[in-house]
Amino acid sequence: MSSKVVVSMSNIIQLQDESELRKTLEDKVQVTGTAVKDKVQVTGTAVKDKVQVTGTAVKDQAIGSASNASPVVVIYFWADWAEQCKQVESVVDDLAKKYTKTQFFKVEAENFEDISEAYEISAVPTVILAQKAKIIGRVDGANVADIVKKVAEACAADNGIKTEPASAVKPAELQQDLNTRLKGLIERAPVMVFIKGTAAQPRCGFSKKIVGMLNEQNIKYGYFDILTDEQVRQGLKEYSDWPTYPQLYISGELVGGVDIVAEMIESGDLIGMVPAGAIAK
């Protein structure tokens, strides 16, 4: 395996090699979490052989002195096949740009099974916030609002960023931020559909139907699972003035739901709206 590590910016690293992972755990992440410490100290074999640290080393590094301040580390577990990871990865990249003094690590969960097990990663995406031996925050799934909130709470002080109490943020400001995010989601792909579930596993009949129609038309599309983010689910209804799901957007404009899409396919109007680059050949 290549020892190359892709570094997208100075404080974010995507791990591709076990030797770099060992270095990361020993020098950066410090084998965070009681679960990791117990696995290496007591049972030890799998993690010790893979990461090449001893129980004593883990104890010395992870537990340390209570008086020694340690920066928060953000660890993002992902998988290539999980569509929701694309959404969370873009958020992690944005957070890394904002919190430049915080180290962010991307770990492909299935390539580092022992580490994923030690952190009790049962699904992706998962974001862990760790500080020495203590896991101080965790977000399972694509709950973007919660990820942003937890990272802000844990990392703002280290980065010299003053956080305002929730009461100090005006509703209008919150709405503006949500609208900006919704616009970004809608424009993520030339053809974008908001559904319940994933394209591979829709979780309602209407979502299954619209995915099927797009596939039959050989239309390439992005999607967003509204079940993973209640803020988006409720906010998009108001943003688009469309009360139900699924919702199909082409070139940033709302087309409609299942019935309208079906009618437009039958009339031939839908394919005429789709950019040439979004039609599979």
Secondary structure as UniProt FT lines:
FT   STRAND          6..9
FT   TURN            10..11
FT   STRAND          12..14
FT   HELIX           18..23
FT   HELIX           24..29
FT   HELIX           34..38
FT   HELIX           39..43
FT   HELIX           45..51
FT   HELIX           55..58
FT   HELIX           59..63
FT   TURN            66..67
FT   STRAND          73..78
FT   TURN            80..81
FT   HELIX           84..98
FT   TURN            100..101
FT   STRAND          103..108
FT   HELIX           109..111
FT   HELIX           113..118
FT   TURN            119..120
FT   STRAND          126..131
FT   TURN            132..133
FT   STRAND          134..140
FT   HELIX           144..155
FT   TURN            156..160
FT   HELIX           166..168
FT   HELIX           171..186
FT   STRAND          191..195
FT   HELIX           205..216
FT   TURN            217..218
FT   STRAND          222..225
FT   HELIX           226..228
FT   HELIX           230..240
FT   STRAND          247..250
FT   TURN            251..252
FT   STRAND          253..256
FT   HELIX           258..267
FT   HELIX           269..273
FT   HELIX           276..278
//
